[in-house]
Amino acid sequence: ETAASNDSWIGWHNDSGFLTALAGDLYFDPATGKVVDTKPQNTGLQIVDRSDAPRLVTIPPDCMAVQIGECTQILTGGLVVATPHSVRGAPGIARASLACFIDTPPGFPLTMPDGVTRQQVIKSQQSKLVPPLELRWKQSGMTFGDFLQTTFEHYYDW
């Protein structure tokens, strides 16, 4: 699978911030407004496992999921790794979702822990489906705002 081959509703990406809280999705027929079962259409949130294989994820209606963002990956020295994900769509299905992005002010420096090298943080990236972290996080101490701008540029030009 390539980044371009599955970019139906939301293409493959990592969230740039610290954490993203996700409520379970609601899928419905846009013509009638009636809720539909998503499993037959193979739709919804996909993540990649540690072997870089896509996996569909279902968040139960009474639960919330938390995804790790790249700021957390940098600040932990790569011990905690961002979750590459996409949202797969299907014809005749609409999706409603709620995500809460936990970010920082633009001037916050993204600094790795003492004793950790930039290369260690970069090597912790687990997926070829997203632009390489080393092209976007130029140095320890780069501000979140600069990182976010560079990240957007790479996703749109990648």
CYANA upper distance limits for C-alpha pairs under 8 A (distance plus 0.5 A):
  1 GLU  CA      5 SER  CA      6.83
  1 GLU  CA      6 ASN  CA      7.94
  2 THR  CA      6 ASN  CA      7.55
  2 THR  CA    129 LEU  CA      6.88
  3 ALA  CA      7 ASP  CA      7.20
  3 ALA  CA     11 GLY  CA      7.28
  3 ALA  CA     12 TRP  CA      6.31
  3 ALA  CA    129 LEU  CA      5.65
  3 ALA  CA    130 VAL  CA      7.73
  4 ALA  CA     11 GLY  CA      7.92
  6 ASN  CA     11 GLY  CA      7.02
  6 ASN  CA     12 TRP  CA      8.23
  6 ASN  CA     86 SER  CA      8.50
  6 ASN  CA     88 ARG  CA      7.33
  7 ASP  CA     11 GLY  CA      4.42
  7 ASP  CA     12 TRP  CA      7.25
  7 ASP  CA     86 SER  CA      7.80
  7 ASP  CA     87 VAL  CA      8.15
  7 ASP  CA     88 ARG  CA      7.58
  8 SER  CA     87 VAL  CA      7.50
  8 SER  CA     88 ARG  CA      5.98
  8 SER  CA     89 GLY  CA      5.94
  8 SER  CA     90 ALA  CA      8.43
  9 TRP  CA     86 SER  CA      8.33
  9 TRP  CA     87 VAL  CA      6.05
  9 TRP  CA     88 ARG  CA      6.29
  9 TRP  CA     89 GLY  CA      5.95
 10 ILE  CA     86 SER  CA      5.87
 10 ILE  CA     87 VAL  CA      5.43
 10 ILE  CA     88 ARG  CA      7.50
 11 GLY  CA     85 HIS  CA      8.27
 11 GLY  CA     86 SER  CA      5.51
 11 GLY  CA     87 VAL  CA      7.16
 12 TRP  CA     84 PRO  CA      6.98
 12 TRP  CA     85 HIS  CA      5.79
 12 TRP  CA     86 SER  CA      4.99
 12 TRP  CA     87 VAL  CA      8.36
 12 TRP  CA    129 LEU  CA      6.68
 12 TRP  CA    130 VAL  CA      6.77
 13 HIS  CA     84 PRO  CA      5.89
 13 HIS  CA     85 HIS  CA      6.13
 13 HIS  CA     86 SER  CA      6.99
 13 HIS  CA    129 LEU  CA      7.91
 13 HIS  CA    130 VAL  CA      5.95
 13 HIS  CA    155 TYR  CA      8.49
 14 ASN  CA     69 GLY  CA      6.96
 14 ASN  CA     70 GLU  CA      7.42
 14 ASN  CA     82 ALA  CA      6.74
 14 ASN  CA     83 THR  CA      6.44
 14 ASN  CA     84 PRO  CA      5.20
 14 ASN  CA     85 HIS  CA      6.92
 14 ASN  CA    130 VAL  CA      7.48
 15 ASP  CA     19 LEU  CA      8.30
 15 ASP  CA     20 THR  CA      7.95
 15 ASP  CA     68 ILE  CA      7.95
 15 ASP  CA     69 GLY  CA      5.29
 15 ASP  CA     70 GLU  CA      6.89
 15 ASP  CA     82 ALA  CA      7.79
 15 ASP  CA     83 THR  CA      8.12
 15 ASP  CA     84 PRO  CA      8.28
 16 SER  CA     69 GLY  CA      5.74
 16 SER  CA     70 GLU  CA      5.41
 16 SER  CA     71 CYS  CA      6.73
 16 SER  CA    148 LEU  CA      7.24
 16 SER  CA    151 THR  CA      8.34
 17 GLY  CA     69 GLY  CA      5.46
 17 GLY  CA     70 GLU  CA      6.42
 17 GLY  CA     71 CYS  CA      5.66
 17 GLY  CA     72 THR  CA      7.80
 17 GLY  CA    101 PHE  CA      7.56
 17 GLY  CA    102 ILE  CA      6.70
 17 GLY  CA    103 ASP  CA      5.14
 17 GLY  CA    104 THR  CA      7.65
 18 PHE  CA     68 ILE  CA      6.78
 18 PHE  CA     69 GLY  CA      5.13
 18 PHE  CA     70 GLU  CA      6.96
 18 PHE  CA     71 CYS  CA      5.46
 18 PHE  CA     72 THR  CA      5.42
 18 PHE  CA    101 PHE  CA      8.28
 18 PHE  CA    102 ILE  CA      6.14
 18 PHE  CA    103 ASP  CA      6.07
 18 PHE  CA    104 THR  CA      8.30
 19 LEU  CA     66 VAL  CA      7.09
 19 LEU  CA     67 GLN  CA      6.18
 19 LEU  CA     68 ILE  CA      5.36
 19 LEU  CA     69 GLY  CA      5.69
 19 LEU  CA     72 THR  CA      7.92
 19 LEU  CA    101 PHE  CA      6.72
 19 LEU  CA    102 ILE  CA      5.67
 19 LEU  CA    103 ASP  CA      7.79
 20 THR  CA     66 VAL  CA      6.01
 20 THR  CA     67 GLN  CA      5.60
 20 THR  CA     68 ILE  CA      7.12
 20 THR  CA     69 GLY  CA      7.59
 20 THR  CA     99 ALA  CA      7.04
 20 THR  CA    100 CYS  CA      6.06
 20 THR  CA    101 PHE  CA      5.05
 20 THR  CA    102 ILE  CA      6.45
 21 ALA  CA     64 MET  CA      7.11
 21 ALA  CA     65 ALA  CA      6.25
 21 ALA  CA     66 VAL  CA      5.02
 21 ALA  CA     67 GLN  CA      7.05
 21 ALA  CA     99 ALA  CA      6.13
 21 ALA  CA    100 CYS  CA      5.54
 21 ALA  CA    101 PHE  CA      7.07
 21 ALA  CA    102 ILE  CA      8.47
 22 LEU  CA     64 MET  CA      5.97
 22 LEU  CA     65 ALA  CA      5.56
 22 LEU  CA     66 VAL  CA      6.64
 22 LEU  CA     67 GLN  CA      8.35
 22 LEU  CA     97 SER  CA      8.33
 22 LEU  CA     98 LEU  CA      6.56
 22 LEU  CA     99 ALA  CA      5.14
 22 LEU  CA    100 CYS  CA      7.06
 23 ALA  CA     59 ILE  CA      7.56
 23 ALA  CA     61 PRO  CA      7.90
 23 ALA  CA     63 CYS  CA      7.14
 23 ALA  CA     64 MET  CA      5.25
 23 ALA  CA     65 ALA  CA      7.06
 23 ALA  CA     97 SER  CA      7.33
 23 ALA  CA     98 LEU  CA      6.10
 23 ALA  CA     99 ALA  CA      7.06
 24 GLY  CA     58 THR  CA      7.88
 24 GLY  CA     59 ILE  CA      5.27
 24 GLY  CA     60 PRO  CA      6.35
 24 GLY  CA     61 PRO  CA      5.62
 24 GLY  CA     62 ASP  CA      8.10
 24 GLY  CA     63 CYS  CA      7.33
 24 GLY  CA     64 MET  CA      7.12
 24 GLY  CA     97 SER  CA      7.41
 24 GLY  CA     98 LEU  CA      8.19
 25 ASP  CA     44 GLY  CA      8.38
 25 ASP  CA     59 ILE  CA      7.86
 25 ASP  CA     61 PRO  CA      8.17
 25 ASP  CA     95 ARG  CA      7.28
 25 ASP  CA     96 ALA  CA      6.37
 25 ASP  CA     97 SER  CA      5.27
 25 ASP  CA     98 LEU  CA      7.87
 26 LEU  CA     35 VAL  CA      7.69
 26 LEU  CA     95 ARG  CA      6.26
 26 LEU  CA     96 ALA  CA      5.63
 26 LEU  CA     97 SER  CA      6.91
 27 TYR  CA     35 VAL  CA      6.23
 27 TYR  CA     36 VAL  CA      6.25
 27 TYR  CA     37 ASP  CA      7.64
 27 TYR  CA     38 THR  CA      7.11
 27 TYR  CA     93 ILE  CA      7.10
 27 TYR  CA     94 ALA  CA      6.10
 27 TYR  CA     95 ARG  CA      5.07
 27 TYR  CA     96 ALA  CA      6.86
 28 PHE  CA     33 GLY  CA      6.29
 28 PHE  CA     34 LYS  CA      5.78
 28 PHE  CA     35 VAL  CA      4.55
 28 PHE  CA     36 VAL  CA      5.45
 28 PHE  CA     93 ILE  CA      6.31
 28 PHE  CA     94 ALA  CA      5.82
 28 PHE  CA     95 ARG  CA      7.00
 29 ASP  CA     33 GLY  CA      5.72
 29 ASP  CA     34 LYS  CA      5.98
 29 ASP  CA     35 VAL  CA      6.91
 29 ASP  CA     36 VAL  CA      7.00
 29 ASP  CA     92 GLY  CA      6.79
 29 ASP  CA     93 ILE  CA      5.69
 29 ASP  CA     94 ALA  CA      6.58
 30 PRO  CA     34 LYS  CA      8.22
 30 PRO  CA     92 GLY  CA      7.38
 30 PRO  CA     93 ILE  CA      6.89
 30 PRO  CA     94 ALA  CA      6.22
 36 VAL  CA     93 ILE  CA      8.44
 38 THR  CA     42 ASN  CA      6.93
 38 THR  CA     43 THR  CA      6.31
 38 THR  CA     44 GLY  CA      7.84
 39 LYS  CA     43 THR  CA      7.22
 41 GLN  CA     90 ALA  CA      6.67
 42 ASN  CA     56 LEU  CA      8.37
 42 ASN  CA     88 ARG  CA      8.08
 42 ASN  CA     89 GLY  CA      8.39
 42 ASN  CA     90 ALA  CA      8.09
 43 THR  CA     56 LEU  CA      8.29
 43 THR  CA     87 VAL  CA      7.80
 43 THR  CA     88 ARG  CA      5.42
 43 THR  CA     89 GLY  CA      5.59
 43 THR  CA     90 ALA  CA      6.70
 44 GLY  CA     56 LEU  CA      7.28
 44 GLY  CA     57 VAL  CA      7.67
 44 GLY  CA     58 THR  CA      8.02
 44 GLY  CA     87 VAL  CA      5.65
 44 GLY  CA     88 ARG  CA      5.58
 44 GLY  CA     89 GLY  CA      7.01
 45 LEU  CA     56 LEU  CA      6.37
 45 LEU  CA     57 VAL  CA      6.03
 45 LEU  CA     58 THR  CA      7.65
 45 LEU  CA     85 HIS  CA      7.49
 45 LEU  CA     86 SER  CA      6.43
 45 LEU  CA     87 VAL  CA      5.01
 45 LEU  CA     88 ARG  CA      6.94
 46 GLN  CA     54 PRO  CA      6.63
 46 GLN  CA     55 ARG  CA      5.76
 46 GLN  CA     56 LEU  CA      4.84
 46 GLN  CA     57 VAL  CA      6.21
 46 GLN  CA     85 HIS  CA      5.88
 46 GLN  CA     86 SER  CA      5.78
 46 GLN  CA     87 VAL  CA      6.40
 46 GLN  CA     88 ARG  CA      7.54
 47 ILE  CA     54 PRO  CA      6.07
 47 ILE  CA     55 ARG  CA      5.89
 47 ILE  CA     56 LEU  CA      7.05
 47 ILE  CA     57 VAL  CA      7.56
 47 ILE  CA     83 THR  CA      7.26
 47 ILE  CA     84 PRO  CA      6.24
 47 ILE  CA     85 HIS  CA      4.77
 47 ILE  CA     86 SER  CA      7.14
 48 VAL  CA     52 ASP  CA      5.61
 48 VAL  CA     53 ALA  CA      5.61
 48 VAL  CA     54 PRO  CA      4.84
 48 VAL  CA     55 ARG  CA      6.35
 48 VAL  CA     83 THR  CA      7.76
 48 VAL  CA     84 PRO  CA      6.48
 48 VAL  CA     85 HIS  CA      7.03
 48 VAL  CA    127 SER  CA      7.95
 49 ASP  CA     53 ALA  CA      5.99
 49 ASP  CA     54 PRO  CA      7.02
 49 ASP  CA     55 ARG  CA      7.40
 50 ARG  CA    126 GLN  CA      7.11
 51 SER  CA    126 GLN  CA      8.37
 52 ASP  CA    126 GLN  CA      7.24
 52 ASP  CA    127 SER  CA      6.01
 52 ASP  CA    128 LYS  CA      8.02
 59 ILE  CA     63 CYS  CA      6.90
 59 ILE  CA     64 MET  CA      7.26
 59 ILE  CA     65 ALA  CA      7.21
 60 PRO  CA     64 MET  CA      8.20
 67 GLN  CA     82 ALA  CA      7.74
 67 GLN  CA     83 THR  CA      6.55
 68 ILE  CA     72 THR  CA      7.12
 68 ILE  CA     73 GLN  CA      8.07
 68 ILE  CA     80 VAL  CA      8.05
 68 ILE  CA     81 VAL  CA      7.12
 68 ILE  CA     82 ALA  CA      5.17
 68 ILE  CA     83 THR  CA      6.19
 69 GLY  CA     73 GLN  CA      7.13
 69 GLY  CA     81 VAL  CA      8.01
 69 GLY  CA     82 ALA  CA      5.15
 69 GLY  CA     83 THR  CA      7.27
 70 GLU  CA     74 ILE  CA      6.69
 70 GLU  CA     81 VAL  CA      7.69
 70 GLU  CA     82 ALA  CA      5.68
 71 CYS  CA     75 LEU  CA      6.58
 71 CYS  CA    110 LEU  CA      7.22
 71 CYS  CA    144 PHE  CA      8.43
 72 THR  CA     76 THR  CA      6.47
 72 THR  CA     80 VAL  CA      7.28
 72 THR  CA     81 VAL  CA      7.95
 72 THR  CA     82 ALA  CA      7.90
 73 GLN  CA     77 GLY  CA      6.76
 73 GLN  CA     78 GLY  CA      5.35
 73 GLN  CA     79 LEU  CA      7.27
 73 GLN  CA     80 VAL  CA      5.70
 73 GLN  CA     81 VAL  CA      5.42
 73 GLN  CA     82 ALA  CA      6.43
 73 GLN  CA    121 VAL  CA      7.76
 74 ILE  CA     78 GLY  CA      6.39
 74 ILE  CA    110 LEU  CA      7.15
 74 ILE  CA    111 THR  CA      7.32
 74 ILE  CA    112 MET  CA      6.05
 74 ILE  CA    121 VAL  CA      6.67
 75 LEU  CA    110 LEU  CA      7.03
 75 LEU  CA    111 THR  CA      6.42
 75 LEU  CA    112 MET  CA      5.34
 75 LEU  CA    113 PRO  CA      6.87
 76 THR  CA     80 VAL  CA      6.69
 76 THR  CA    112 MET  CA      7.08
 76 THR  CA    113 PRO  CA      7.07
 77 GLY  CA    112 MET  CA      5.77
 77 GLY  CA    113 PRO  CA      6.39
 77 GLY  CA    116 VAL  CA      6.52
 77 GLY  CA    117 THR  CA      8.30
 77 GLY  CA    120 GLN  CA      7.48
 77 GLY  CA    121 VAL  CA      5.64
 78 GLY  CA    120 GLN  CA      7.22
 78 GLY  CA    121 VAL  CA      4.98
 78 GLY  CA    122 ILE  CA      7.91
 78 GLY  CA    123 LYS  CA      8.36
 78 GLY  CA    124 SER  CA      5.76
 78 GLY  CA    125 GLN  CA      8.34
 79 LEU  CA    124 SER  CA      8.04
 81 VAL  CA    124 SER  CA      7.13
 81 VAL  CA    125 GLN  CA      7.24
 81 VAL  CA    126 GLN  CA      8.18
 82 ALA  CA    125 GLN  CA      8.05
 84 PRO  CA    127 SER  CA      7.43
 84 PRO  CA    129 LEU  CA      8.05
 84 PRO  CA    130 VAL  CA      7.61
 89 GLY  CA     93 ILE  CA      7.79
104 THR  CA    108 PHE  CA      7.00
104 THR  CA    144 PHE  CA      7.74
105 PRO  CA    144 PHE  CA      7.69
105 PRO  CA    145 GLY  CA      8.07
106 PRO  CA    143 THR  CA      6.92
106 PRO  CA    144 PHE  CA      5.46
106 PRO  CA    145 GLY  CA      4.50
106 PRO  CA    146 ASP  CA      8.02
107 GLY  CA    143 THR  CA      5.73
107 GLY  CA    144 PHE  CA      6.58
107 GLY  CA    145 GLY  CA      6.64
108 PHE  CA    143 THR  CA      5.74
108 PHE  CA    144 PHE  CA      6.00
108 PHE  CA    145 GLY  CA      8.20
109 PRO  CA    140 SER  CA      8.29
109 PRO  CA    141 GLY  CA      5.10
109 PRO  CA    142 MET  CA      5.94
109 PRO  CA    143 THR  CA      4.77
109 PRO  CA    144 PHE  CA      6.66
110 LEU  CA    140 SER  CA      6.59
110 LEU  CA    141 GLY  CA      5.36
110 LEU  CA    142 MET  CA      6.01
110 LEU  CA    143 THR  CA      6.27
110 LEU  CA    144 PHE  CA      6.75
111 THR  CA    140 SER  CA      5.17
111 THR  CA    141 GLY  CA      5.09
111 THR  CA    142 MET  CA      7.81
112 MET  CA    116 VAL  CA      7.07
112 MET  CA    117 THR  CA      8.18
112 MET  CA    118 ARG  CA      7.92
112 MET  CA    121 VAL  CA      8.31
112 MET  CA    140 SER  CA      6.59
112 MET  CA    141 GLY  CA      8.35
116 VAL  CA    120 GLN  CA      7.08
116 VAL  CA    121 VAL  CA      8.10
117 THR  CA    121 VAL  CA      7.26
118 ARG  CA    122 ILE  CA      6.73
118 ARG  CA    139 GLN  CA      7.87
118 ARG  CA    140 SER  CA      7.54
119 GLN  CA    123 LYS  CA      6.46
120 GLN  CA    124 SER  CA      6.97
121 VAL  CA    125 GLN  CA      8.05
122 ILE  CA    133 LEU  CA      6.51
122 ILE  CA    134 GLU  CA      6.34
125 GLN  CA    132 PRO  CA      8.15
125 GLN  CA    133 LEU  CA      7.63
128 LYS  CA    132 PRO  CA      8.10
130 VAL  CA    155 TYR  CA      8.29
131 PRO  CA    135 LEU  CA      8.03
131 PRO  CA    154 HIS  CA      7.11
131 PRO  CA    155 TYR  CA      7.03
131 PRO  CA    158 TRP  CA      7.16
132 PRO  CA    136 ARG  CA      7.58
133 LEU  CA    137 TRP  CA      6.30
134 GLU  CA    138 LYS  CA      6.90
135 LEU  CA    154 HIS  CA      8.49
136 ARG  CA    147 PHE  CA      6.78
136 ARG  CA    150 THR  CA      6.02
136 ARG  CA    151 THR  CA      5.96
136 ARG  CA    154 HIS  CA      7.73
137 TRP  CA    142 MET  CA      7.49
137 TRP  CA    147 PHE  CA      6.41
137 TRP  CA    150 THR  CA      8.41
138 LYS  CA    142 MET  CA      7.34
142 MET  CA    146 ASP  CA      7.15
142 MET  CA    147 PHE  CA      7.10
143 THR  CA    147 PHE  CA      6.64
144 PHE  CA    148 LEU  CA      6.44
145 GLY  CA    149 GLN  CA      6.72
146 ASP  CA    150 THR  CA      6.64
147 PHE  CA    151 THR  CA      6.44
148 LEU  CA    152 PHE  CA      6.67
149 GLN  CA    153 GLU  CA      6.81
150 THR  CA    154 HIS  CA      6.75
151 THR  CA    155 TYR  CA      6.68
152 PHE  CA    156 TYR  CA      6.71
153 GLU  CA    157 ASP  CA      6.51
154 HIS  CA    158 TRP  CA      5.80
